[in-house]
Amino acid sequence: MAMPSSRRRRHRHNPPAKASIKPNKTILIVSEGPVTERQYVEGLGRLIGNTGVRVVFSGKHGVPRTIVEAAKEECLELRAVHREAYDEVWCLFDRDKHPRFEESIQIALARGYRLAVSNPCIELWLWLHHRPSPGAQTHTHMQDLLKDQLDTEYDKHIREDFYFSKLMAAVAAAFRLDKQAIEDGEPPFGNPSTSMYKLVLSIASKADDEGFINGWEWLARYQ
């Protein structure tokens, strides 16, 4: 029997089922300094434009041990107030001559935090955007090298066009440093090294945390 026209119309006009919307990946970042790291990451977020990722910067700063404890406090506060949790927690700091550096690394990893550590300092990461690794350097010499030979305007503030135009080069160079250290049997976070590239790839990745592969593919297309 044919369906009555009114029933056909009602059937025809039923709205399609809505697809579930995946929640954003929220990243907490606690950094050593209040200027360079934040300017870089915020500029990077604008460049990538990944709406599936939301970056939250902590207002707390300090030496590595302080950063790791501040990350814990931020997580506890979010859970207490909103009953939520960050999808990723990143601690950004330099090796420099900080006391309790190795202890801070172990505590952070035990808590499931991710690390963007630069040895000797964040200026190595900036340098790798335009030049190959300069080899092992002191904190002071690396800063002087960046300002004298690459970015004469550098004063802890980030010139986004200058650095982000070579973003893929920095990611590849930092990845090679890590790969070489592993092949040589060296411990992680040695001099020179920077794991800032892992944060870049995470920000460029999907919220489902299929991970760095998606971020790497985005960067390849970007270049």
N, C-alpha and C positions, 0 to 999 in steps of 0.2 A: 504494500500500500504506500502511496506517495506521502511524504511528510507534508502536513499543512504548511501553507506559505508563511504563516506567522511564526511557526516553529523553525522553519528554514531561516527566516530573517534573524530570529534570536540566536540561532546557532552560528550564523554567518558573522554576527557582530560581537560575539564573545571576544574580549581582548586576549591577546596571546600571553602566555605565562611569562612573567618577568624573570630574567636571569639574575641569579644572586650576584651581588657586588662584593668583590673581595676587599676586605679592609686594607687600608694603607699600611705599609711597613713604617714604623716609627723608630727612628734612630736617635739615641741620646749620645751626645758628644761632650766629654769633659776634657778640656785642653789645658796645657801648661800655661800658655800665654793668652791674653785677652784680645790680641789684635791680629797677628799674622795668620794663625790657624783659622780663626773665625772668618776673616775676610776671604781667605782662599776657599773654604768649604761653602760659604754662602754664595760666592761667585760661581763656583762649580755647580751648585744646585740650580742657579738661574740658567747656566749654559746647558745643562743636561735636560732640564725641564721634565723630569720624571715625576709625574703627578702621583705615582704609586708610592712615593717615598716622602716622608716628612722628617725633617731634621730638627731636633731640639737641642739648643746649646745651653749647657749649664753656666750659671754665672760664677761658679767656683773655679779657682785656678790654684796652681802651686806646683810643688815638686811631685815626682811620681807617686810616692806613698800617699800624699794628700789627695791627689787626683783619684786614685783607686778608692779611697774611703769616701770621697765626695760622690763618686758614681754610685756607691752603695746607698748613701743617704738619699740621693735623687730617686733611686728605684723604690726605696721604702716609702718615701713621701708620695710618689705617684700611686703606689698600691694602697696606702692608707686613705688618701683623699678621693681617688677615683676608682679604686679597685681594678686598676689596669696595670699592664706591664709593658715595658719597652721591648720591641722585637730584637733590637740589637743595642748593645752598650759599647761605645768606643772610648778608649782612653788614648789621648794624643799627648806625647811628650818626647823630649830629647834625651839622649844619653848624657851628654855634658859630663859633669862631675858629681851628679846627684848621689847622695848617700842612699843606701837601701834600694838601689835600682833593681838588682836581681830579685830581691824579696818582693818588690812591688809587682814585677812581671809574674811571678809564681802565684801571688794572691789573685791578681786580675784573671789569669787563665783558669784558676780553680773556681772562680765565680762565674765563669762563662763569658767574661768580657772579651772584646776584641781589641787588638792593639795596633795603633799606627805610631810606631816608634822610629825616630830618626837618629842615626848615630853618624856624626857627632851632633847634628842639629837639623832643624827643619830647612835650613838654607841649602843643605845637600839636595833635598827634594826639588827645590826651586831650580837649582843648578842643572839638574838632570833634564829639565825641559829643553835646554839648548846645547848642553855640552855633555860629553861622556864622563864617567866617574873620575874624579880627581885623585882617587886613592884615599888612604887613611889620612884624616886631617884632625886637627884640634878644633874645638868649637869656635874659638876666636879666628883662627886662620880661615876656616870655611866661610864665616861671615865676611871677612875681608876679601876673600877670593871672589865671592859673589858680587860684592859692591865694586871692586876694582876692575874686574875683568868681564863682567856680564851685565849687571844692572846697576849703573852708576847712580840711579835715582832711588835705589832701595833704602828704605828706612823703617822696615818692618811692615810697611803697607804694600799691598799687592796690586800690580798693574795687570789687570785681568787679560787684556788683549795680548800683552807680551808673553804671558805664560800659557794661557789656555790654547793659543794657536799651536802649541807644541805638546799638548797634553799626552797624546799617544806615545810620543818619544820618551817622556818621563816615565810613564807606566812600564813601557818595554825595558827601559834601562834599569829601573828599580827591580823589576822581575828577574832580570839577568843577574843582578847582584845577589839576590836570594838564591837563585838556582846554582850559581857558582859556589856560594858558601856551602850549600848542601853537598855538592859534588866533592868539595875539598874537605868535608867532614868537620867544618867549623860550626860553633854554636850559633844560634840565631841572634840577631840584633848586633852583629859585630860591626866594626868600623872598616869601610863605609857600608851603610845599609839604610834603607828607609822602607817601611811597610805602608806608607801613605797610599801607595797604588792600590792596596786592598780596600781601603776606604773608598777610593774613587770608583772602583768596580762595584762595590756594594751599593753606592748611591745610584749607579747606572743600571742596577739589576732590578728584576721584578720583585714584587712584594711577596711572592711565594717562596723566595729564598732558594730558587734553583741555582742562584748564586752567581759566582764570578763569571761563569761562561756567558750569561746574558749580558753582563756589563762589558765584557771584552768584545762581544759582537757589536754592541752599540758603539764602542769607541772605534772599532774598525770601520764601521759605516760613517762615523763622524769625520774621520780623517779622509 
